[in-house]
């Protein structure tokens, strides 16, 4: 029997490489085989198999792959009917996850969703799940965690760096200053 050896190319039993037919030059000129709508459907299914996408992201992906706009629109409309594409559900799930896991404030979440092409009404509904109390608690956790690594610095430097951290996460300046001063006072630091 023939033993297989590790290689990028399959070997025959005689030890030579198996030949593969040369690519057909006409195939590249014709483009992808099949109905444009079927090709668009396959592209969208492959993308959705990896993660959730907004409709606008999928439209851009189809355009990038050269799918006709009408075929792409029909496929996206059908997938929306079947709720395989649901910008509202994506926005709601993303808002909660980004806030809890990454510590982003509602403003930063709204910006990210806007960049992904979610409509403003869906953004407002998703960000509405993040209340001021939740933002305060998340900001406080971020500050307390980061304060441990800033122990040897002057209190003003600590405060400036902590406010900067919260600003990068999308927290308003007022909330950031309130949380930082509250945590530093609780830690016994006099500003």
Secondary structure, DSSP 4 states (H G I P E B T S, - for coil): -PPP---SS-B-TTSSBPP-PPPPHHHHHH-SSS-HHHHHHHHHHHHHHHS---HHHHHHHHHHTT--HHHHHHHHHHHHHTTSS-HHHHHHHHHHHHHHHH---HHHHHHHHHHTT--HHHHHHHHTTS-HHHHHHHHHHHHHHHHGGGTTS-HHHHHHHHHHHHHHTT--HHHHHHHHHHHHHHTT---
